[in-house]
Amino acid sequence: MTGHDGYVGAVMAPLLQAAGHEVVGLDNHYFEGCDFGDYAPRLRVIRCDIRDLTLAHLDGFDAVAHLAAVSNDPIGNLNPESTYDINYRASMRLAELAKAAGVKRFIYSSSCSVYGAASPEDVLDERAGFSPVTPYAKSKVLVERELGALADSRFSPVFMRNATVYGVSPRLRGDLVVNNLAGWALTTGRVLMKSDGTPWRPLLHVLDMSRAFLAALDAPAEAVHNQAFNVGRAGENYRIQQVAEIVQAQVPGSKIEFSRDAGPDPRCYRVSFEKIARALPQLNMTWNVAQGVSELLDAYRQIGLTKKDLEGSKYVRLETISEHIRAGRLGDDLRWAVRS
């Protein structure tokens, strides 16, 4: 069972199917219609909010790839309590139901953002201390700590601390840093940075993230049981300024600019990917940021992306949720997503 309707799930589900796995999607369909190009997934989908799951929903599954969450810092910061309700409490309830239903492997989509405010001089492995800055990152820490306590010989959780993801997906997100910088450069000629450019980020193509989940799913239990992995590829830590320069080099005539409120960002971390390379030798990650920017620009040109598209509800998750609420399509439980 995996998500299918979101940015990563729309790439991961077909990859798992191609590898021979029977995949069932679980999604609330909030982003239905937010397609980037043609998208017609061929899999069975359970339409359900993660908070409404029952034991019956988990019956018969061997594994769960848990991707569902309030997916970024801007949404999470609007109402931290609701973020914890979805990302933490509902995640733990899902894990408990999965264990009770006999699910053997539970692959949890965590984040390198758990390292938060780290020294730019350090390269962090999985033994590094947590220093989360945002409610989103703090919710990931809480789940990691409690989910590990459920592990036993019949239930094997795996913690995938993903780097910041980028790349083309049938459910594109324009609010991710690489996707956003490339989009702004192409549509406006401006590579617009929203920080001072100095923070470090590990970066990961969405297809390589999906390959990592597949490798964790297929690995022997002793290789991954109750372990955390920084998910990414050696050499793929960048300062945001470097990403902007990569984008600028591929968009002739573009200029790097800073937004009015650009300033220091406390979220700064570099990470090591040595452990995942050792534990999952079959995992072959192939993308780097320069290749990803080229892919994005080609796709943006093909689809005719505009600045309005890039900032609108189709490709910006905060705008999507806000539009649903204004139109009355969501219940009171998500009215925290916009402020009056």
Sequence and secondary structure as in RCSB ss.txt:
>XXXX:A:sequence
MTGHDGYVGAVMAPLLQAAGHEVVGLDNHYFEGCDFGDYAPRLRVIRCDIRDLTLAHLDGFDAVAHLAAVSNDPI
GNLNPESTYDINYRASMRLAELAKAAGVKRFIYSSSCSVYGAASPEDVLDERAGFSPVTPYAKSKVLVERELGAL
ADSRFSPVFMRNATVYGVSPRLRGDLVVNNLAGWALTTGRVLMKSDGTPWRPLLHVLDMSRAFLAALDAPAEAVH
NQAFNVGRAGENYRIQQVAEIVQAQVPGSKIEFSRDAGPDPRCYRVSFEKIARALPQLNMTWNVAQGVSELLDAY
RQIGLTKKDLEGSKYVRLETISEHIRAGRLGDDLRWAVRS
>XXXX:A:secstr
 B  SSTTHHHHHHHHHHTT   EEEE  TTTT  SS     SEEEE  GGG  HHHHTT SEEEE  S  SHHH
HHH HHHHIIIIIIHHHHHHHHHHHTT  EEEEEEEGGGG B  TT EE TTS     SHHHHHHHHHHHHHGGG
 BTTBEEEEEEE EEES  TT  TTSHHHHHHHHHHHHSEEEESS S  EEEEEEHHHHHHHHHHHHHS HHHHT
TEEEEES TT EEEHHHHHHHHHHHSTT EEEE TT    S B EE  HHHHHH TT      HHHHHHHHHHHH
HHHT  HHHHHSTTT HHHHHHHHHHTT S GGGGGGS  
